[in-house]
Amino acid sequence: MIISVLNASITDIECDAIVVNLFQGVAAPGGATGAVDRALDGLLSRLIREEGFEGKPGQTLMVHTQGRLLAARVVLTGLGEPEKLDLDTVRRASAAALRRARDARARRVATIVHGAGAGGMAPARAAQATVEGAVLGTYEFLKYKSEPQLRQIEELLVAEMDASRLPSVEAGVSRGDVVSRAVNLARDLVNSPANEITPSALALLATRMASETGLEALVLERPEAERLGMGCYLAVARGSQETPKFITLRYRPEGKPSGRVGIIGKGVTFDSGGLSLKTAESMVTMKDDMSGAAAVLAAMQAVAELRPDREVLAIVPAVENMPSGSAMRPGDVVRAMNGKTIEIENTDAEGRLTLADALCYAAREGCEELIDLATLTGACVWALGRVYSGVMSNNQELVERLTECSRLSGDRIWQLPLSEDYRYLIESQVADMKNTGGREGGAITAALLLSEFTEGRPWAHIDIAGPAFLSQDNGVIEKGASGAGVRLLIEYLCGEPAA
């Protein structure tokens, strides 16, 4: 989708469809919507009454202009109650409108910036959310369809009449484009099958990204990981014929960095459970167990474009967890980079083993803050469902910053306790700890294990197991891979869109 900004009235743009909005409870359209209504001799107002359009979030109404405007159609989208307007409402309104236009075979669509007028939002933020809703809401994964039904909006025009707001709107549109492309890259990776997205495929993607964007890529092969003492990470890979790849991407800003952040993504490209084999039903979507890796790699694509002032090191310990004669066994003891030992109680609690060595590596590379994202536990899904990711941390200030970024980005997180009261559940008689504490408090005990490998750095663990792969539309993202965590990471690493 080609996206551009026009300093023009929405009524003066020639296209297949224009998008305007209406708040819930507003009797008569105003602003740009009112201008469109007047150009249509009140047709919009009449249809609002006759069709019972209330302006609820996600509600849309399509009107054929019959040649009264340069646009063939008008799509009216609901913004809900004015006092409840937020960035996520804007994303949902934009997604609903663009899907309606796409389904009507529109190719060239123009939209106003939702929420920047009567809603009072900062123009850059409103423009970014409008574009994110448009792009994320019309995503379709058709790569493996032999005869795909092509319903694609080719061009999106963002109309802004006020010249004084144009720089802010342009900045927001540009940021929205960067963020949306990154999220959709992550969705492509997670939606793709595990026979194609292997550890080697992720390594190739990272090295190509580095060559195209100026990032620094380094892929550690098995012998190098062995020399570094990555016994936990390598244990997970033992059962698979796929070669493990310990992938790093580094971004360095111009001049002295304001800080060094390590982002780590769980990269289990397929998780059978190993010898602690999952059920057939539980295994169906296990291609999504590399959602954390997809999020981290996609975020780095955006970082390379947006160029924040912090150094960022992305780490993906990529493996496949399979059963075989060489696979790790329950009862085995493995040793991490920092010398700590873990007893394997359940081979299906494998992600935390890969992350343990990745966290050690990030700390040794000088990262001052650590953030890991992982589809780590079913317990987090039971606790928070498919809406929120759970966040656990050894640093409350870091959690509060991430929570504010969550509010702005729409990637929702909810803090769970990281309490020492749960530690007895992962105590082992034969090693420093065991790799699972059972079902009770499972998300928390997994995080407690990871905390042993942060080397004292401020660290946040984000369990994205719930929202990473959706079974139904959430208003912006349709079912399938969601790209969970990408928007959150970009917001945290890159901050406000610069006008």
N, C-alpha and C positions, 0 to 999 in steps of 0.2 A: 504494500500500500504506500503510495507516494503522498506525503503530507506537507501542506504548505499553509501559510497565513496570508489572508487578503485584507487590506484596509478598505473594507467595503460594507455596504448594507447587505444583509442576507437576502433581501428582496431583489437585488440587482445581479445575482450570480446565476449564470446559465449552467445547469447541471440536471442530473436525473432526479435528485431529491434534495430538499433542504430540511434541516432539523431545528426545531424550536421547542420551547418547553412551557409548562404551566404548573404553578404551585397548586397543591390541594387546597380547596376552600376559596380559591380566587374566582369571583363571578365573571369578570371580564378580562380577556387577555390584555396585557400591557407590554411595553418595551418592544423588542423585536417581534415577539409573537403577535402583539397588537398591530404592528406595521404589516405583517403578513395577512392578518385578518382583514385589515382595511383594503389591502390590494385585492383581496378575494371578495370584496363587497359583503363582508360579514359571514361568509360561508363557514369559516372556522368556528365562530361563535355558535352558529346554528347547529353544526354537527356535534359540538361539545355537549349541547343540551340534548339533542336527539339521541345520541349514542351513549349518553350517560357517562361521558368521560369525566373522571373526578380528579385527575392529576396525581393519582397514587404512584408511589415508586414502582417502576417497571411497567406501568401502563402506557400503551401507545395508541395513537390514532393516525391513520393515513388518509390524506385528502388529495384527490387529483385536481390540479389547478385549471384544467381546461384552457390552457393558453393564456391565463391572466397573469402569470409570472413567467420568468425565463426558466424556472425549474418546472419539471413535469409533475412532481409530487411534493407534498409537505408531510413530514412526519412530526407529530406532536408527541412529546414524551413527558411523563409525570415526574415532578421533583419532590412530591410529598409535602408535608407540612413545613412552612418556612422556618419555624423555630427548630426543626429537627434536621435541617440541611447540614450535611457534612461532605467530606471528599468522597466517601464511599457511596453516598447517594448520587453524587454526580457521575461516578463511574458506572453505576447501575443504570442510570437514566440514559447515558450515552450508549452503553452496550445494548440496551433494549431497542433504542432508536435505530442504531446501525444494523442490528440483526433484522429489524423490520424492513429497512431499506434494501439490505442484501437479498432477502427472500423475495423482494419485488423485482429482482434483477437489476437494481441500480448499480452503476459502475462509477459514476462521479457524484459524490455527495458533499454538500456544504453544511456546516453546523455553526451555531453560535457557541460561545463559551458558557457552559452552564454554571450558574452560581456566582459569576463575577459581577453581575449587575445588581438586581434586587437582593440576591443572596448575600452580598457583601464580602465574598471571599477574596483573598489576594488573587489578582489576575493570573499570576504565574502558576499558582497552585491549582486554580480552577481549570486553566488551560491544560495543564499536565493531566489532571484527572479525566478531563473530557477526552483527550487523546487515548489515555490508557483504557478507558471503557470501550472506546470505538475499536481499538486494535485487539485487545484481549477478548472482547465480547464476540468478535467475528472470526476467531481462530477456528480452523478445522484441520484435523490431521488426516490427510488423504494419501499419504505416500504409498501405501500398500494396496490401494484400490485400483483394480485394473481398468475400471471405467468410472472415474470420479465425477460426481456432479459438481461442476465448477460454478460456484456462486461466490463471486469475489468482488469486493469493492476495490477498484484500482486506484482511486484518487480521493483523498479527503481534504477539503478546503475548510480552514477555520476562519470565520469572518469576524473582524473586529473593526467597528466604525470609529472608535475613539483613538486618534493617532497618539495621544499621550500614553495610552496603555499598550501600544503596539510592541515596544521592546519587551515588556513583561510577558505578554501573551506569546511572543515568539520564543522566549526563553523556556516558558512552560511547555509549549508544543514540542520544542526540540528535546527537552528532558523526557516528556511522555513517550516520544518516539524511541529514544534510546532504551528506556526502561521496558517498554512493551516488547521490543525486539529481543531483549535479553530474556524476559519471562517466556516468550514463545520458543526461544532456543531450548530452554530447560524443559518445556512441555514436549517438544519434539524428541529430545533425548529420552525422556521417561516413557513416552508413548511408544517408542520404538522397541522391537522385541530384543530379548536377551541374546539371541543368536547373532545379532548385528552389533548391539552395544555391549561389547566385551571390554575388559580392562585395556586391551591393546587398542581398541577403537577410541576409548576415552583419551588414551595417551596421544594418539595421532591427532585427535581434535585439539588437544591442548597445544601441541607443538605447531600445528597449523595456525591456531589463533595467535600464538606468540609471533610467528613470522609475519603475520598480516597486521599486527597492532603494535609491535615494539615491546611486548612483554617478554620476560625471560622465562623460558621453560627448562625444566630439568626432570628427567624421568629416571628414577632409580630402579634398576633391574634386581632380580632376586639375589645375586651374589653381593651387590652393594648393600642391600637391606640386611643381609646376613652379617656383613662386616660391621654394620652399625648396631647390631644386636636387637633387631626388630622381631623378636621371637613371637610376640602376640599376633602381629599383622600376618606374618608368614605362616603361622599355624592355621589360620582360616583358609589360606590358599592351597593347603596340602592336598585336599581331596579332589581338586579340579585339574583338568588338562589345560585350562586357560592360564597363561603366565601372569603372575601378579605384576602390577605396575604402580609404583609409588610416585605419583605425579605432583609436581609443583609448578606454579605460575607466580612470578613476582612482578609487581609494578613498582617502579621507583619514580617519584616525582622529580621535577627539576628543582635543584637547590636542596637545602637541608629539609628532611621530612619532619613534619610536626608530630609524628608518632609512627609506630610500627604495629600493625594489626595482622594477626594470623586468623584466617578463616579456613575451617576444615570441614569437608563434606564427606559423609559416609558414602563409599563407592562400591557397595556389594552389588555387582551387576546382575546377579541372580542368586536368590537365597532359597535353597531347597530345605534348609535347616540342618544340613549335614547329616551325620549319623542319628541325631535327634530329629528325624525326618518330620517335616510338616505334613498335614493332611493334604490330599489332592485339592480340596476346596481352598485351603489357606495358601496354596502355592500359586494359584492362578495369576495373581497380580504381583508376584514377587520380582518381576522386572523393574518394579518401582523402588526397589531397595537401594537404588543409587540416586534417589531424589536429592539427597544432600549434596552429592557430588555435582549433579546437574545444576543445582542452585549456585554453588560456588563457582563453577566454570562460567556460567551465564553472567553472574555478577562481575566477574573479571573482564568479560567483554565490555560491559558498561563502564567499568573503572578505566579501562584503556581509552575510552572515548571521552569520558568526563574529566579525567585527570585531577583527582583530588590531591591535597597537599600531604597526605599520609602515605607511607609505604605500606603496601599490602602484599602479604604472602598467602597464596591459596594452596591448600594441600588436599589431595584426593588419594587416599590409600585404596587403590582399586583392586578388587579380588572377586572371585566367584566362590560361593560356599556350596560344595557338592559332597555327596557321600561316595566313598570308594575305599579300597584297601589301604590307601595312604592317608585317609582323612584323619583329622584330630578326633580323639575319643573322649567321652566322659571319663573323668578321672585323671586325664593328662594334666601336667603342670607346665606352664609356659612362662617365659621371662621377657619383660619389656625392656626398652632401651635404658630406662633409668634403674634397672636391676630388680625392680619389684616383680614378684611372682603371682600368678593367677592360676587357681585350680579350675579346670573346665568341668562344670557340673552339667551344662547343657550346651551342645554345639550350636543350637539355634540362637544363643545369646552371643553372636559373633561380631556384631557391629562395634560393640564397645571394645573388643580386642583390637580391631583395626584402628580405632580412634585413639586408644591408649598410646600407641607408638607415634601416631601422627601428632598428638598433643606434645609429647616429649620432643619431637623433632622441631616443631614450631617454637617451643621455648628455647631450645638450643640455638636456633637461628636468630634469636634476638627479638622475637615478637613481644611487645609490651602488653598486649591484650590478646585474648584468645576467644574466638566464637566458633562453636561447632554446630553443624546442622545434620540431623540424622533421623531417618525413619527407624527409630530405635526400639520402641516398645508398644505392644498392644495395650499395655496398661494405660498409656497416655491417651489412646483412642477411647478407652472406656471412661477415663476421667473427663475428657474435654470434647469428645466427639470429633466431627469433621470440620469444625469452625475454627477453633483455636489450636495453636501449637503451644506446648508447655515449655516454659523457660525456667531453668534452675541455675543458680550462680553462687560463686563465692564472694561477689562484690555487688552490693545493692545499688551503688551509683551507676554501674554498668547496666543493670537491669532497668533502672529508671530511664536511662537514655534510650535503650532499646524499646522500651514501652512507648515512649513518645514517638519514636520512628515507626513503630507499629501503627499507632493512631493515624499518622500522616500517610503511610504507604498503603494501608489496607491489609497488610499481612498481619493477622491478629495473633498475639501471644498472650499467655496468661501465666503468671508466676506460680510455681509449685515450691514447697519448702525443700531446702537442702539441709535436712536435720540429721545431726549425729545420732539421734535416737533410733534411726533406722539401720545404723551401721552393723549391728549384730547380725543382721540378716545375710550379710555377705562375708562374715567371718569364716575362715577355713582352718581346719585342723592341720593341714599339711602345707599350706602356702600363705602368702601374705593376705590373700582374699580369694573368694571364688567368684565366678563370672555371672552368677545370678542369685538373687535372694528370694526367688519364687514369685508368685502372683501378687501378693500383698505389697502395695507401695512399689510396684515394679519399675515405674518411671523414675522414682526417687533413688532406689538402690542402684539403678544403672548409672545415674548421675554421680552418686557417691563414689562409685568405682572410678569413673572418669576423673573425678577431682584429685585422685591420687597421682595424676600424671600431668598436672598443669604447672608443676615446678614453682608454685606460689604466685603465678601471674593472675591478674584479674581475668576471669573466665566466665563465659555463659554457654550453657548447653541448651540447644533448642531442639526439642523432640517434635518433628514435623510429621509423625506417623499418621495423624488424623487427616489433616488437610492436604497432604501431598497428592492423593489420588482420590478424586471425587466420584461418587456414584450418581450424583445428580447436579444440575445447574445450581450455582449459588448466587445467581444474579449478575455476575460479571463473567466468571469462568464456567464454561460448560463442562459436563462430566468427562472424566479422564484425568490426565496429569494436569496439575494446577500451576506448577512453577512456584510452589510454596517456598518462601524465604528469599526469593530473588529481590523483590521490591524492598523488603526490610533491609537486606544487606546494602543495597545501593543507597537507600536513604541514610543509613548509618555511616557509610564510608564517604559519601559525596555531598551530603547536606542539601541546602536550599538550591533550587535552580537559579542560576545567576542571570539577571537581566542585562 
